[in-house]
């Protein structure tokens, strides 16, 4: 039962559209600019480094928060919560599109600190 709760809460955390919220706070509908993706890379290209890095940090924090919640509430919950958070970023019930790289990097950082920097470099950041 607790594992189902962890997965649901992690999915909901991962489905928060950081890129859309940051861009919308500045009066830009990011879905109509650049690649029309709400991810950190498109925000970086359209709005600049300050906003792109903020979105990347917010998305990474979502992954960190989901994994820490899973680890706190259950022994193997961190893995399931990580997967749920990344799936939410990629295929959200809200119908948006993102790649989930920051969430994946943050999740890996908690489980495999050394390899996360390689994953971060591979993801284009």
C-alpha positions as CSV (number, residue, x, y, z in Angstrom):
1,X,0.0,0.0,0.0
2,X,2.8,2.4,0.9
3,X,4.6,1.6,-2.3
4,X,1.5,2.6,-4.4
5,X,1.3,5.9,-2.4
6,X,5.0,6.6,-3.1
7,X,4.5,6.0,-6.8
8,X,1.4,8.2,-7.1
9,X,2.9,11.0,-5.1
10,X,6.2,10.8,-7.1
11,X,4.2,10.8,-10.4
12,X,2.4,13.9,-9.3
13,X,5.6,15.6,-8.3
14,X,7.2,14.8,-11.6
15,X,4.2,16.1,-13.5
16,X,4.6,19.7,-12.3
17,X,5.4,21.6,-15.5
18,X,8.4,23.7,-14.3
19,X,9.3,25.0,-17.7
20,X,5.8,26.1,-18.5
21,X,5.3,27.7,-15.0
22,X,8.6,29.7,-15.2
23,X,8.0,30.9,-18.8
24,X,4.4,31.7,-18.0
25,X,5.5,33.8,-15.0
26,X,7.4,36.0,-17.5
27,X,4.5,36.2,-19.9
28,X,5.7,33.7,-22.5
29,X,3.8,30.6,-23.6
30,X,6.8,28.4,-24.1
31,X,4.7,25.9,-26.0
32,X,4.5,28.4,-28.9
33,X,8.2,29.2,-29.1
34,X,11.4,27.4,-30.2
35,X,10.9,23.6,-30.3
36,X,7.5,24.0,-28.6
37,X,8.7,21.8,-25.8
38,X,8.3,22.9,-22.2
39,X,11.7,21.5,-21.1
40,X,14.7,23.2,-19.8
41,X,16.6,23.2,-23.1
42,X,13.8,25.0,-24.9
43,X,13.5,27.5,-22.1
44,X,17.2,28.0,-22.2
45,X,17.1,28.7,-26.0
46,X,14.1,31.0,-25.9
47,X,14.5,32.9,-22.6
48,X,18.2,32.7,-21.9
49,X,20.6,31.0,-19.5
50,X,19.1,32.4,-16.2
51,X,15.7,30.9,-16.9
52,X,16.9,27.7,-18.6
53,X,19.1,26.9,-15.6
54,X,16.3,27.7,-13.2
55,X,14.0,25.2,-15.0
56,X,16.8,22.6,-15.0
57,X,17.3,23.1,-11.3
58,X,13.5,22.9,-10.6
59,X,13.2,19.8,-12.6
60,X,16.2,18.2,-10.9
61,X,14.8,19.2,-7.5
62,X,11.5,17.4,-8.4
63,X,13.5,14.2,-9.1
64,X,15.5,14.7,-5.9
65,X,12.3,15.3,-3.9
66,X,10.5,12.2,-5.3
67,X,13.5,9.9,-4.7
68,X,14.1,11.2,-1.1
69,X,10.4,10.7,-0.4
70,X,10.6,7.2,-1.7
71,X,13.7,6.4,0.3
72,X,12.2,8.0,3.4
73,X,8.9,6.1,3.2
74,X,10.2,2.7,2.0
75,X,13.3,0.7,1.5
76,X,13.1,0.2,-2.2
77,X,10.7,3.1,-2.7
78,X,13.5,5.3,-4.1
79,X,13.8,3.3,-7.3
80,X,10.0,3.2,-7.9
81,X,9.6,6.9,-7.1
82,X,12.5,7.7,-9.5
83,X,10.9,5.8,-12.3
84,X,7.5,7.3,-11.6
85,X,8.9,10.9,-11.6
86,X,10.7,10.4,-14.9
87,X,7.7,8.8,-16.5
88,X,5.6,11.7,-15.4
89,X,8.0,14.2,-17.0
90,X,8.0,12.2,-20.3
91,X,4.3,11.1,-20.5
92,X,2.2,13.2,-18.2
93,X,-1.6,13.0,-17.9
94,X,-1.6,16.7,-18.8
95,X,-0.5,15.8,-22.3
96,X,2.7,17.8,-22.3
97,X,6.0,16.7,-23.8
98,X,9.4,16.8,-22.0
99,X,12.4,14.6,-22.0
100,X,12.9,14.1,-18.3
101,X,16.7,14.5,-18.3
102,X,16.9,16.7,-15.2
103,X,14.8,14.3,-13.2
104,X,16.9,11.3,-14.4
105,X,20.1,13.1,-13.5
106,X,18.8,14.0,-10.0
107,X,17.6,10.4,-9.5
108,X,20.9,9.0,-10.6
109,X,22.8,11.5,-8.5
110,X,21.2,10.0,-5.4
111,X,21.8,6.4,-6.4
112,X,25.1,6.7,-8.3
113,X,26.9,10.0,-7.6
114,X,29.9,9.4,-9.8
115,X,28.0,8.4,-13.0
116,X,25.5,11.3,-12.8
117,X,28.0,13.7,-14.2
118,X,28.5,11.5,-17.2
119,X,24.7,11.3,-17.7
120,X,24.5,15.1,-17.3
121,X,27.1,15.5,-20.0
122,X,25.4,13.0,-22.3
123,X,22.1,14.8,-21.9
124,X,23.6,17.9,-23.5
125,X,24.1,20.0,-20.4
